[in-house]
Amino acid sequence: MFLPMIDLCWLKFIRAFGLVMQLAEESRFIMMLISCTMAVAFILNLYSGRTIFQDVVNAVGNRRLEMKLAKQPSPITIPESNMIKRQLKMPLHWTYYEDLPMATVLENNGNTVIMRIYTANNFMPQLSGAELLGRYQFVEAIFKWGSLKSEHSIGKHNFCLELQALHRCAQLNNNFEYLTLSYLFALSHVKNEHLKQVTDHLKWISQPGSSIELPPFHLESLLQPFGSGYFSYEGTYDNGDVVLPTTWLINRKISVVDSRQLSEFEALYGRNGNRNCKNGREKQPLGNRNVYFNI
């Protein structure tokens, strides 16, 4: 039933197309109009195809990212045994961390406290050396807290605060690789004078979305350089807005924080309108991954 109807429609289309082409032979204007119409249709078709292709590429990229993140979740418990010792050919090299940035901004994004610095791009603090294959520039630092509930732990030792500093290295095709430094803090009756530069100003960003510019200080006073004696493994970084695959470098040296400084973090409000008493992620299994102790 449908075949005769299709044949009839096709026949009418062929006749109409033939009539148009006959008119085109007699009129330069109609010929130009047909040519322009076909050119626009061709360009739109190419653009549509490119857009669809880009969507497919992005979808594949997103699936690959999701699969990679699923295979290397964080945080973990650093095992006190069953880790691989790795002899470094050279120590980590720290550049420009001792320079004073033009501005340092602290933000409460409703999940954590984010610290970012602003300085000339060629003077951005960066890491190199050790087993790194490039130069990793500082991006931001965040804090994870909670009474004996920071993110990473070492064996049976839990911590109440963790400072995590994200860095990135540009690779081919404008892709980036990431590494994150981790500094763990144990509760103490001794105030941390370096951390005071942050905790004394948290009261001004108690609400989500608020931010404040800090008095100038050197980044290395918080991110104290270490050349070796650190743990490393492949995991994920999460600041509440984005999750990224990263190589973790966890400083073995434990810092301290007193209860009053910790309470300044716990007094911040989260996106749900409640006090953000803790924001650390739950521990994840190590699986088939290796943890290295770099000496």
C-alpha positions as CSV (number, residue, x, y, z in Angstrom):
1,M,0.0,0.0,0.0
2,F,2.8,2.4,0.9
3,L,5.1,1.5,-2.0
4,P,2.8,3.0,-4.8
5,M,2.4,6.2,-2.7
6,I,6.2,6.5,-2.2
7,D,6.8,5.9,-5.9
8,L,4.2,8.6,-6.7
9,C,5.8,11.1,-4.4
10,W,9.3,10.3,-5.8
11,L,8.0,10.8,-9.3
12,K,6.5,14.2,-8.5
13,F,9.8,15.2,-6.8
14,I,11.8,14.3,-9.9
15,R,9.5,16.2,-12.2
16,A,9.6,19.3,-9.9
17,F,13.4,19.1,-9.7
18,G,13.6,18.8,-13.4
19,L,11.4,21.8,-13.9
20,V,13.6,23.8,-11.5
21,M,16.8,22.8,-13.3
22,Q,15.2,23.8,-16.6
23,L,14.3,27.2,-15.3
24,A,17.8,27.5,-13.9
25,E,19.3,27.0,-17.3
26,E,17.2,29.9,-18.5
27,S,17.9,32.2,-15.5
28,R,21.3,33.0,-14.0
29,F,19.5,34.3,-10.9
30,I,17.7,31.0,-10.2
31,M,21.0,29.1,-10.8
32,M,22.8,31.3,-8.3
33,L,19.9,30.8,-5.8
34,I,20.1,27.0,-6.2
35,S,23.9,27.1,-5.8
36,C,23.7,29.2,-2.6
37,T,21.0,27.0,-1.2
38,M,23.0,23.8,-1.8
39,A,26.2,25.4,-0.4
40,V,24.4,26.5,2.8
41,A,22.8,23.0,3.2
42,F,26.3,21.5,2.7
43,I,27.9,23.8,5.4
44,L,25.0,23.2,7.8
45,N,25.4,19.5,7.3
46,L,29.2,19.7,8.0
47,Y,28.6,21.8,11.1
48,S,25.9,19.4,12.3
49,G,28.2,16.4,11.7
50,R,31.1,18.1,13.5
51,T,28.8,19.0,16.4
52,I,27.5,15.5,16.7
53,F,31.1,14.1,16.4
54,Q,32.2,16.5,19.2
55,D,29.3,15.4,21.4
56,V,30.3,11.8,20.8
57,V,34.0,12.6,21.6
58,N,32.9,14.4,24.8
59,A,30.6,11.5,25.8
60,V,33.4,9.0,25.3
61,G,35.8,11.3,27.2
62,N,33.3,11.6,30.0
63,R,32.8,7.9,30.2
64,R,36.6,7.3,30.2
65,L,36.9,9.9,33.0
66,E,34.1,8.3,35.0
67,M,35.7,4.8,34.5
68,K,39.1,6.2,35.6
69,L,37.7,7.8,38.7
70,A,35.8,4.7,39.6
71,K,39.0,2.6,39.5
72,Q,41.0,5.0,41.8
73,P,38.7,6.4,44.5
74,S,40.0,8.5,47.4
75,P,40.6,8.8,50.3
76,I,42.4,5.7,51.5
77,T,44.2,4.5,54.6
78,I,47.9,4.5,53.9
79,P,49.1,1.1,54.9
80,E,52.0,0.9,57.4
81,S,53.2,-2.2,55.6
82,N,52.7,-3.6,52.1
83,M,53.9,-0.5,50.4
84,I,56.6,-0.2,47.8
85,K,59.7,1.7,48.6
86,R,60.9,3.9,45.7
87,Q,64.4,5.5,45.6
88,L,64.1,8.9,44.0
89,K,66.8,10.0,41.6
90,M,66.3,13.6,42.7
91,P,64.1,15.3,45.4
92,L,61.0,17.4,44.7
93,H,61.9,20.8,43.5
94,W,59.8,23.8,44.8
95,T,59.8,27.0,42.8
96,Y,58.3,30.4,43.7
97,Y,56.5,29.2,46.8
98,E,58.6,31.7,48.8
99,D,57.4,34.6,46.6
100,L,54.7,36.9,47.9
101,P,51.6,36.6,45.6
102,M,49.7,39.7,44.4
103,A,46.5,38.5,46.2
104,T,45.3,35.5,48.2
105,V,41.6,34.8,48.4
106,L,39.7,32.5,50.7
107,E,36.2,31.2,49.7
108,N,33.5,29.1,51.3
109,N,31.9,27.2,48.4
110,G,29.4,25.4,50.7
111,N,31.5,22.2,50.8
112,T,35.0,23.3,51.8
113,V,37.3,26.3,52.2
114,I,39.2,27.1,49.0
115,M,42.3,29.2,48.9
116,R,43.5,30.6,45.6
117,I,46.4,33.0,44.8
118,Y,46.8,35.6,42.0
119,T,50.2,36.3,40.6
120,A,51.9,36.5,37.2
121,N,51.6,33.2,35.3
122,N,55.4,32.9,35.0
123,F,55.8,33.3,38.8
124,M,53.1,30.8,39.7
125,P,54.4,28.3,42.4
126,Q,55.3,25.0,40.8
127,L,56.6,21.5,41.5
128,S,59.1,19.5,39.5
129,G,61.8,16.9,40.1
130,A,61.4,13.5,41.8
131,E,59.4,11.1,39.5
132,L,57.4,14.0,37.9
133,L,57.6,14.2,34.1
134,G,56.9,17.9,34.0
135,R,56.3,21.1,35.9
136,Y,53.1,21.2,38.0
137,Q,51.6,24.6,38.7
138,F,49.7,25.4,41.9
139,V,45.9,25.7,41.3
140,E,44.2,25.9,44.7
141,A,44.3,24.6,48.2
142,I,41.3,23.2,50.2
143,F,40.7,21.9,53.7
144,K,39.0,18.7,54.9
145,W,38.1,18.5,58.6
146,G,36.2,16.7,61.3
147,S,36.9,15.3,64.8
148,L,39.3,12.4,64.0
149,K,37.7,12.5,60.5
150,S,40.0,14.1,58.0
151,E,40.3,12.2,54.7
152,H,43.5,10.2,54.6
153,S,44.8,8.2,57.5
154,I,48.1,6.4,58.1
155,G,47.6,2.9,59.5
156,K,45.5,3.3,62.7
157,H,46.3,7.0,63.0
158,N,43.4,9.3,62.1
159,F,43.6,13.1,61.9
160,C,41.3,16.0,62.4
161,L,42.3,18.3,59.5
162,E,43.9,17.9,56.1
163,L,45.2,20.6,53.8
164,Q,45.1,19.5,50.1
165,A,46.9,21.5,47.4
166,L,46.0,20.8,43.8
167,H,48.6,21.3,41.0
168,R,48.3,20.7,37.3
169,C,50.7,20.2,34.4
170,A,49.8,21.0,30.7
171,Q,50.1,18.0,28.4
172,L,49.4,17.5,24.7
173,N,46.1,18.7,23.2
174,N,45.6,21.1,26.1
175,N,44.9,18.2,28.4
176,F,46.1,18.4,32.0
177,E,47.5,16.0,34.5
178,Y,47.0,16.6,38.2
179,L,48.8,16.0,41.4
180,T,47.7,16.9,44.9
181,L,49.8,17.6,48.0
182,S,48.4,16.5,51.4
183,Y,49.3,17.8,54.8
184,L,47.8,16.0,57.8
185,F,47.1,17.8,61.2
186,A,46.7,16.2,64.6
187,L,44.8,17.8,67.4
188,S,47.0,19.5,70.0
189,H,46.9,22.2,72.7
190,V,49.5,24.1,70.7
191,K,48.2,26.7,68.2
192,N,49.5,26.4,64.7
193,E,51.0,29.9,63.9
194,H,51.2,29.3,60.2
195,L,47.6,28.1,60.0
196,K,46.5,31.2,62.0
197,Q,46.8,33.1,58.7
198,V,43.7,31.2,57.5
199,T,41.7,30.4,60.7
200,D,41.6,34.0,62.0
201,H,39.7,35.0,58.9
202,L,37.2,32.1,58.6
203,K,34.5,33.9,60.6
204,W,34.2,36.4,57.7
205,I,33.2,33.6,55.2
206,S,30.8,31.6,57.4
207,Q,28.1,31.6,54.7
208,P,28.4,29.6,51.4
209,G,29.4,31.8,48.5
210,S,31.3,34.3,50.6
211,S,35.0,35.1,50.1
212,I,37.7,37.4,51.6
213,E,41.1,38.6,50.5
214,L,43.7,37.6,53.1
215,P,46.7,39.8,54.2
216,P,49.7,38.8,52.1
217,F,51.8,35.8,53.1
218,H,54.2,33.3,51.5
219,L,52.6,30.1,50.3
220,E,55.5,28.0,51.6
221,S,54.5,29.0,55.2
222,L,51.4,26.7,54.7
223,L,52.7,24.3,52.1
224,Q,56.0,23.6,53.7
225,P,58.4,22.0,51.2
226,F,59.5,18.4,51.4
227,G,61.9,16.7,49.0
228,S,61.4,13.0,50.0
229,G,59.9,10.8,52.6
230,Y,56.4,11.0,51.3
231,F,53.7,8.6,50.3
232,S,52.1,8.5,46.8
233,Y,49.3,6.7,45.0
234,E,46.7,7.3,42.3
235,G,43.4,8.7,43.5
236,T,40.8,11.5,43.1
237,Y,40.6,15.1,44.2
238,D,37.2,16.6,45.2
239,N,36.6,20.2,46.2
240,G,32.8,19.9,46.1
241,D,32.4,21.4,42.6
242,V,34.7,19.1,40.6
243,V,36.2,15.6,40.9
244,L,39.6,15.0,39.2
245,P,41.9,12.1,38.8
246,T,45.2,12.9,40.6
247,T,48.5,11.6,41.9
248,W,48.6,12.1,45.7
249,L,51.8,13.1,47.4
250,I,51.2,12.8,51.2
251,N,53.6,14.4,53.5
252,R,54.8,12.0,56.3
253,K,55.4,14.8,58.7
254,I,52.3,15.5,60.8
255,S,51.4,19.1,61.7
256,V,49.3,20.3,64.6
257,V,46.1,22.3,65.1
258,D,44.5,23.3,68.4
259,S,40.8,22.9,69.2
260,R,39.9,26.5,68.8
261,Q,41.4,26.7,65.3
262,L,39.5,23.5,64.3
263,S,36.3,24.9,65.7
264,E,36.6,27.8,63.2
265,F,36.3,25.3,60.4
266,E,33.4,23.5,62.0
267,A,31.5,26.8,62.5
268,L,31.2,27.3,58.7
269,Y,27.8,26.8,57.1
270,G,27.3,24.3,54.2
271,R,25.0,24.4,51.2
272,N,22.2,22.8,53.2
273,G,22.1,25.7,55.7
274,N,23.6,23.7,58.5
275,R,27.0,23.9,60.2
276,N,29.6,22.0,58.2
277,C,31.0,20.1,61.2
278,K,32.8,17.6,58.9
279,N,33.4,17.4,55.2
280,G,35.8,14.5,54.7
281,R,34.9,11.7,52.3
282,E,34.5,8.2,53.4
283,K,37.5,5.8,53.2
284,Q,37.7,3.8,50.0
285,P,39.3,0.4,49.3
286,L,42.8,0.4,47.9
287,G,42.0,-2.4,45.4
288,N,44.8,-3.3,43.0
289,R,46.6,0.1,43.4
290,N,50.1,0.5,44.8
291,V,51.1,2.9,47.5
292,Y,54.7,4.1,47.3
293,F,57.0,5.4,50.0
294,N,59.4,7.7,48.2
295,I,62.8,8.0,49.8
